[in-house]
């Protein structure tokens, strides 16, 4: 995989919480390569649903770098949406995930189920790994 950082979106993080085999395999490869794991703080909102295993969620949060959503990062996320021709709440958290990936030192990949949206938001600057 040869990455500096692997960024998880909500599907990637949910897969880790749920012990999805594909996600666990990809995370194992990233760990073997020495890649850091990161995610946007906004991803916590998407993955905190009623039936989530809160103990596991909290334990995994202690093992991943959670990047804050600040006024500056929100502005950069809004700029990404505008540049991609996207708007609205449907794409807002995707833009926050993309913004995290784009500001981290390369090489960076995003583990996502929203491949098309992430390609629009990140272009060729971030490797997109589809789930």
C-alpha positions in Angstrom: 0.0 0.0 0.0 2.9 2.4 0.8 1.1 5.2 2.6 1.9 7.9 5.0 -1.8 8.1 6.2 -5.0 6.2 5.6 -8.1 8.3 6.2 -11.3 6.5 7.0 -14.7 7.9 6.1 -17.9 6.7 7.9 -18.1 3.5 6.0 -14.4 2.7 6.6 -14.8 3.5 10.3 -18.1 1.6 10.6 -16.5 -1.4 8.9 -13.7 -1.3 11.5 -16.2 -1.1 14.3 -18.2 -4.0 12.9 -15.1 -6.1 12.2 -15.7 -6.2 8.4 -13.2 -8.6 6.9 -12.3 -6.4 3.9 -11.8 -3.3 6.1 -9.8 -5.3 8.7 -7.6 -6.7 5.9 -7.0 -3.2 4.4 -6.2 -1.8 7.9 -3.8 -4.7 8.5 -1.9 -3.8 5.3 -1.8 -0.2 6.2 -0.5 -1.0 9.7 2.2 -3.3 8.2 3.3 -0.4 6.0 3.5 1.8 9.0 0.7 4.1 7.9 -1.1 6.3 10.3 -4.8 6.1 10.6 -6.9 9.4 10.6 -10.4 10.6 10.3 -12.4 13.8 10.5 -14.2 14.5 13.8 -17.4 14.8 11.7 -17.1 11.0 10.9 -17.9 10.3 14.6 -21.3 11.8 14.1 -22.1 9.5 11.1 -21.0 6.4 12.9 -22.7 7.1 16.3 -26.0 5.4 15.6 -28.3 3.7 18.1 -27.0 0.1 17.7 -23.3 0.9 17.5 -21.0 -0.8 20.0 -20.1 2.3 22.0 -17.3 0.5 23.9 -15.7 -0.6 20.7 -16.2 2.8 19.1 -14.5 4.5 22.0 -11.6 2.0 22.0 -11.1 2.5 18.2 -11.2 6.3 18.6 -8.3 5.9 21.0 -6.3 4.2 18.2 -6.9 6.7 15.4 -6.0 10.3 14.9 -9.2 12.4 14.9 -8.7 15.7 13.0 -10.8 18.6 14.4 -13.3 20.5 12.3 -12.3 24.2 12.6 -13.5 27.3 11.0 -10.5 27.1 8.6 -11.1 23.5 7.7 -14.8 24.1 7.2 -13.9 26.9 4.8 -11.5 24.7 2.9 -14.2 22.0 2.8 -16.7 24.5 1.4 -14.2 25.5 -1.3 -13.7 21.8 -2.2 -17.5 21.4 -2.7 -17.7 24.5 -4.8 -14.7 23.4 -7.0 -16.3 20.0 -7.5 -19.7 21.5 -8.3 -21.3 19.9 -5.3 -23.3 21.4 -2.5 -25.6 20.7 0.4 -25.7 18.4 3.4 -25.4 15.2 1.3 -21.8 16.1 0.5 -20.8 18.1 3.5 -19.1 15.4 5.6 -17.5 13.9 2.5 -15.9 17.3 1.9 -14.6 17.3 5.5 -13.1 13.9 5.0 -11.5 15.0 1.7 -10.2 18.2 3.4 -8.4 16.1 6.0 -6.9 13.8 3.4 -5.7 16.8 1.3 -4.0 18.6 4.2 -2.0 15.6 5.4 1.5 14.8 4.2 1.5 12.6 1.0 1.1 9.8 0.2 -2.5 9.6 1.6 -5.4 7.3 0.7 -9.1 7.4 1.7 -11.0 4.2 2.6 -14.5 5.0 1.4 -17.8 3.8 -0.1 -18.2 7.2 -1.8 -15.6 6.7 -4.5 -17.2 9.0 -7.1 -17.7 11.8 -4.7 -14.2 11.5 -3.3 -12.6 11.5 -6.7 -14.5 14.7 -7.5 -13.4 16.3 -4.3 -9.8 15.1 -4.2 -8.8 14.7 -7.9 -5.6 12.8 -8.3 -3.9 14.1 -5.1 -5.3 11.3 -2.9 -5.6 7.6 -3.6 -9.2 6.4 -3.3 -9.7 2.9 -2.0 -13.3 1.8 -2.6 -15.3 -0.5 -0.2 
